[in-house]
Amino acid sequence: MHILLILQLLFSFLLPSYVVADRSSKSPSNNAILLSRVHSLTLHGGRLTSSRRVSPIPQLKCTGPSRRICNMYQIDTMRCTNEGYGYDEEDIQWTCTAELPQEFKLGSTDVVCEGYRNADDKWVLKGSCGVEYRLLLTELGEEKFGRDTSSSSGELGPIGTLIFWGFMALVFGIIVIAMLNECFGTQRGERVNVGGHGGGGGGGPPRPPPPYSSSPPPYYSSSDPHTSGSSWRPGFWTGALGGGAAGYTLGRRSNRPSGSSYTTTRYPSSRRWDDSGEGSSGSRTTQLSSTTTSTGFGSTRRR
C-alpha cells in the first residue's frame, strides 16, 4: 500500500516535466521549423520573406558600410549553408556565398528569422529568413571608385550635422559679441576721456598739451597704448569658424568619388553602377569586372 502511494507521488511529479519537454520538442505548426534541421537557405534580391507576427523583410538587405556602396551593386542570389551552432543548438552559424564583380566582396552575413510564437522562440516561421549583409570594396574597387570614407568624420549624419552647425553658430555669435563690445567700449572710453579733460579733475588720463597734429594718427599702431586694443582684429575664433566650415565642405566633397574613377562608356549589361546623385550632370556608368564567388560569415538573429 505504501509502495503504491509512493509510486503515484513520483509519477505525479515526473509527469508535468515530461509533458513540458514533449511540448517544447513538438512543432507548434506545420509552418514552424528548427534552424538546426535546415541544411541551407537560398535568398533572392527583390523578394520579401514570409511573415506571421511582424512585417516581412527583404530576403537580401545591404546594411553598409555606406549607402553609396550598397547602391553600386545589387546581389541577385545568395546561398547560406548551416555550419553548426555556437553556444546553443539553435544558434546556427552560417557561411553565405554570392557571385560578385571583382570590385566587391562580402563582409558579415547575418541570417534574420521570425520566431514563430515570439522573438525568443527556437521555432521559426518557414520562409521567414532573410540575410543582412555588408558589401565591401576590394583593392580593385577602391582604385575605381575611391576609398569609402562615409563611416568617418566626412559623413556626419543628421545628428552630427546639427551638432556641427550648432557649434559654428555659437562661435559666430561669440565673434559678433566681441566685435560689438570692442566698438561700443571704445566709444564710451573716448567720451570719458574728453569729459575728464574738460572738468580738470576727472579720473581719465591727461591728454597731451596743444598744439595737436593736424594729421590724425593711424587707426591702429602697435606702439600707441591708447589704440592698441581699440579695434577688433581676426583671431582664433574667426579662424576656427572659417577652418571648420571649409573642412566640413571638403569632407563632403571627398566622399564623392573623383572624376577620374568614372568612365562614360555605356554598355548593354544591367550590371553597372549609375551615379545620379547630387551634383551629377547626367547618368554615369562604369563597367564592372567579371564575377567571382565571394564568401561571408554570420550568425542567427530572431525578430
Helices and strands as residue ranges (DSSP letters): H 2-25, E 32-34, G 35-37, E 40-44, E 60-62, H 67-70, E 77-85, E 92-101, E 104-113, E 123-125, E 130-137, H 139-145, H 157-199, H 236-255, G 259-261, E 272-274, E 285-287, E 291-298, E 300-302
